[in-house]
Amino acid sequence: MTLPTSGLPREDVFARLADIRAHDLDTRGGRTWAYVYDSGRAEVDEVAGQAYLAFLHENGLDPTVFPSVLHLENDVVAIAAAHLGGDEHTVGSFTSGGTESCMLAVKAARDRFRERHGAGRTRIVLPDTAHAAFSKAAHYFDLEEVRVPVDPVTFRADVDAVAGAIDARTAIVVGSAPQYAHGVVDPIEELASVTAQRDVWFHVDACIGGWLLPYARRLGVEVPAFDFTVPGVTSMSMDLHKYAYCPKGASVVLYRDAELRRHQLYACADWSGYTVINTTMQSTKSAGPLAAAWATLHFVGDDGYLDIARRTQQATRRLVDGIAVIDGLEVLGDPPMSLVAAQAPDFSVFEVVDEMKRRGWYVQPQLAHRGSPANVHFSVTASSADVVDAMLDDLAASCEAARRIEVGDDTRQFLAALSGLDPDAFTPEMYAGMLQAAGLGGRDGSGGGVGLPEDMASINAMLNALPPALREKLLVAFLNELFRPAAPAPAPAG
Ligand SMILES: Cc1ncc(COP(=O)(O)O)c(C=O)c1O
């Protein structure tokens, strides 16, 4: 790929973009049960898109230069704080997404701990089900990560295990409302009581559920207390680009008071250029996502969100009931809102995922991890309500097809051998060999990354068999292959 010498006509630009997108999943219409959130109302997308474009070029770098950005952010954070039981002391920031919100909370907790207790390596205590964003935060900000097992039946955090893991260097403990993998809410009140007694920062990750759970409660679902109404909750994260149906790039991180949030902020006056004052990780950033979030919240309104939540809850109940009558498929835990994970002890869920793809659906594979078996994950959104019955028919057929696939002894032995491999004994060449074996290696020399295979079941089965540290190294090796500059277009013949 090279820069065209003369700019392309506008129609050509859009025609080429459409071509590039041709193989993407549908983001609208309810066939994609992960990664995208569809309110089922086209006009919500239109309003958000218009607001996004209207603020595309405003820069959130310096709130003293674009007062509109400050205004919009203070409005959005006020709505979020009120939604999560905040009071007049609650403050927060608008961020690019859940990962940034979680990472900022960890950074704030670490820096507060250092201010109070002196420098030195701090620790973060995480139930096994806390989102990977917290591992990423530990990695980036050099905290020691302490993972603790969750209850093997309910998949909720084990309060005693968390309490036992806290020590004098623990800067932060995390609970989830709900956790992504099985969609269940941790015992937030109990965890908050444990951390408050030890004077430790407690973050509630409500990235995926913070917006929907209060509506689910209003619809009669039993939702345990999980927000700032619980004493001892120090900070929270909540994504607006999930169940508030705002375009991507929209989340908030909230703190009980401004003194806590101080540790998140960053200023630099010790260089030769303009004064840098940043609330978040990015410096220059478009105000588009913020304006789109403001517009979406105002356009949908409380009644609109309640209605969307009703449709989402109905679709989730239908899904859980439907799975219950599919032979061999079992829901894990008892999810109160819209995230459902199901295991299949007698056949491969990874084959189910591929079978579903052939039938035009995307459902998400999740690898086994400690007490959590390999499973297939469904994120239900409002638009799922229109298609859930059709999806369940294909899910039943996909399970039947997966059950008929025989796994040979060779494969079984190969997978069993993988679990004993030592990641430290692996060389880059060995990773390249494994990628090749999985059909993911070997760029053809024409530039461009490796191809993406149609069928993922055997690759997922292989990843599933590996210890997590090896999975991670292999995935990094894969990413390093995948993102390669595209080759120049071939010269026209003749
Ligand atoms: C509970 C939870 N926390 C954090 C995240 C990370 O959010 P993002 O993908 O927006 O960075 C997610 C994403 O699904 C999540 O479910």
PDBQT file of the ligand as one rigid body, heavy atoms in Angstrom, charges set to zero:
ROOT
HETATM    1  C1  LIG A 501     -16.474  -5.833  33.399  1.00  0.00    +0.000 C 
HETATM    2  C2  LIG A 501     -15.632  -5.192  32.318  1.00  0.00    +0.000 A 
HETATM    3  N1  LIG A 501     -14.620  -4.388  32.654  1.00  0.00    +0.000 NA
HETATM    4  C3  LIG A 501     -13.849  -3.802  31.727  1.00  0.00    +0.000 A 
HETATM    5  C4  LIG A 501     -14.056  -4.010  30.376  1.00  0.00    +0.000 A 
HETATM    6  C5  LIG A 501     -13.144  -3.378  29.352  1.00  0.00    +0.000 C 
HETATM    7  O1  LIG A 501     -13.856  -2.475  28.545  1.00  0.00    +0.000 OA
HETATM    8  P1  LIG A 501     -13.349  -1.979  27.121  1.00  0.00    +0.000 P 
HETATM    9  O2  LIG A 501     -13.401  -3.143  26.200  1.00  0.00    +0.000 OA
HETATM   10  O3  LIG A 501     -14.311  -0.885  26.797  1.00  0.00    +0.000 OA
HETATM   11  O4  LIG A 501     -11.962  -1.447  27.280  1.00  0.00    +0.000 OA
HETATM   12  C6  LIG A 501     -15.115  -4.855  29.987  1.00  0.00    +0.000 A 
HETATM   13  C7  LIG A 501     -15.366  -5.153  28.571  1.00  0.00    +0.000 C 
HETATM   14  O5  LIG A 501     -16.216  -5.928  28.211  1.00  0.00    +0.000 OA
HETATM   15  C8  LIG A 501     -15.919  -5.468  30.986  1.00  0.00    +0.000 A 
HETATM   16  O6  LIG A 501     -16.916  -6.293  30.673  1.00  0.00    +0.000 OA
ENDROOT
TORSDOF 0
